[in-house]
Amino acid sequence: MMSRIADLYAQATGWIFEHALQPLLYALGLMDWAEDAYAWLDFALFGLFGILVVVAVCRPLEAWRPVEPRTDRQAVRTDMLYTFLSRLGLLPLLAFVLLASAQTAWEAWLTEAGLLPPTLEELVPLLREQPLLAFAAYVVILDFAEYWRHRAQHGLRWWWALHAIHHAQRQMTFWTDDRNHVLDDVLAAVWFGAIALLIGVPPGQFPLIVLLLRLAESLSHANVRLDYGRLGERLLVSPRFHRLHHAPLSAGAHGKNYAVLLPVWDWLFGTADFRRGVFPPTGTPEEPEALASGGWLRQQAVGLRRMVAALAGR
Amino acid sequence: MRRARLALCLGLAGLVPATARADLVYVLNSADASISVIESTTREEVRRIPVLREAHHLILTPDRGELLVGDSGGNELIAIDPASATVLKRDRFSNPYHMELSPDGKLLVVTSLRRDQVDIYEAASRTLLARLKVPDKPSHLAYTPDSRTVFVTLQGARGLMAIDLATQKPLWTADVGPQPAGVTWHNGKLLVGLMGSDHVAVVSPADGKVERRIYVGRGAHTIFPSPDGKLLYVNSRVDSRITVLDAETLDPRVTWPLPGGPDCIAFDPEGRLWVTLRWIARVAVIDPKTGETDSFPVGRSPHGIFVEKRATPLPPLAVSETLPAAQPAHDAPAPLVQTEDDMPARPEAAAASAPRPASQRRLWSR
């Protein structure tokens, strides 16, 4: 059954590649990028698939037990635009091209220095025979890295100036996950990709890991009155856990509940808030109104201006 | 697997005609971090060998005792006993993309597509003799029959580079056209597939001058001589086809449409072509007499391919073989298989995996 599905997927992606992407690459004189473009196609399709899964899971949940009514539909539409731009299009491609070049330079430098780039399986040989365990190990390491990136987004003034766009949303839904400044997305992609390269995540597993983390992040932003119980709240980030992170009192450097997938990091580093039954409103009242209710372009411009001001010490 | 077992039982019972075959087809699934071992009669995967990252190309050692698979992303060279599909050893090796042994068997040249490097090793010890920093994306390579020169296509730089193997220095670099990929030595000339164009360039090995262009369709990629040397098979990625050229005149004889992005080709004892189809995760089997094509699924982005002759199906894995190895793979017991023709006997395979002196081990694992 699974092999039949894999064969169908391969036929479909092959058809798209042969009839749309490859002729374009040929016309542009970029055929030496064909294999990279083929790999990127997986990213885009996984992005599309990710959106469909997220909508299928989160929309019924939001209809079932919403925390608050959907009154500001324009704000939700802006978040939807963020999602489509982020997951289907230019940003993954940009990150991929940047990272592919960085990877080449990094590995060439290592081999010149007489070293060969490491992989996690070489450090822990058991993982070589246990691909599922290896996958889980990569997820845990990358989730840990994501926790610290998130801490930096709140702790560094210039980065918070960008990240405040994400927190300014007062009508938080599962679409809010991708509401980020473009620069913030690029920084996040470079950070995530660099860690993945450093520990040697296999190319085939990378889209799966991204899909898993993205699904968890979207669900955690959903407008649903849902917690995972006393034990579950400590095992997986829930909508309740993350909503508390989006509360006004949690803005900037005073944040709680930074984790993306595993709350254990907040637990370990003293930033966890496990109060069940607390579903506060979201938003950042002290930040400019444009970040909350402006359109995509306006939010990008204001975010950039504020970041420059923060860097200049104003 | 059931069909393979049935074939094995019938074979043991003497019910299968003596001409029956059960060749093993090795397919490198470059985007799945694995090697599929397919039985040619049933087209079923009888083994799947995991690799670390991206396996692209493979070569057979001259004694046919080892199939060497390069895992470029994982920096490993994997030695497999082709008769039994047993992993003999895995060695640390810098980014092996395309690799070939020199005709005299003394050198192993390896291109590193992503690191812009060409490495020259002593074949027997795998000692690195020279590492050349070259222009963008060194892809495929070919030797002169006297093993004095190696030619490397530079995919991102429109180039073909000739390297003197005595001095280990470049002789010349020539512009041969957009995105050159495969290169083959043929009747005193070099044939270069131009992925960014629709033709094969016939290039002088003396100075890299393009002397002739042969139209084969957009995305010309690699050129494979037929086992009898009378034909050349050229695949084209964009027009997705194989063009059959007369080896003497280089005139096209016939074209076979082959959707899916044809790449590497291997030949079985009956002369059929086994072709990896990169974009649809399949392998095509072509009867050259009729052009009839059949295909079956393998892993993602299949690239290198090899057919090992076998008379009987590979036995099913024993329970102990399906468990994680408690000892290095090369210490595994010799499988009880009967192969035909001049396949290497077990003692040779064992000798190939015997521990090396410490100094050689260090160099091997460079």
Interface residues (C-beta under 8 A of the other chain):
Chain A: S3 A6 D7 A10 Q11 T13 G14 W15 F17 E18 Q22 P23 Y26 G29 M31 D32 A34 E35 Y38 A39 Q103 T104 E107 A108 T111 L116 P117 T119 E121 L126 R128 E129 Q130 P131 G200 P202 P203 G204
Chain B: A31 D32 A33 P50 L52 R53 E54 G73 G74 N75 R92 S94 N95 R114 R115 D116 Q117 D136 K137 Q155 G156 P178 Q179 M195 G196 R218 G219 R237 V238 S240 P259 G260 G261 L277 R278 W279 I280 A281 R282 P297 R300 S301 P324 A325
